[in-house]
């Protein structure tokens, strides 16, 4: 199954996430298919950038977003 989920980047206590499309069996920071956006929780307001065209493409092809990514996609007005 293909999932849309977060990949943690950044230094210790300074998280920065990339929104990626990956196989559900791959590890959190491991191999992925495509990067479709970013999420920066430390900025004010929270920084979310998403390539909405690619996100809609993957969702239409059966990719399942995690709960966190689903809420971020709603904030970015993709869903």
Protein Blocks (a to p, Z undefined) as FASTA:
>chain_A
ZZdddddedjehiacdddddddfkbcfklccfbdcbdcdfkbccddddddfklmmmmmmn
opacdfklmmmmmmnomZZ
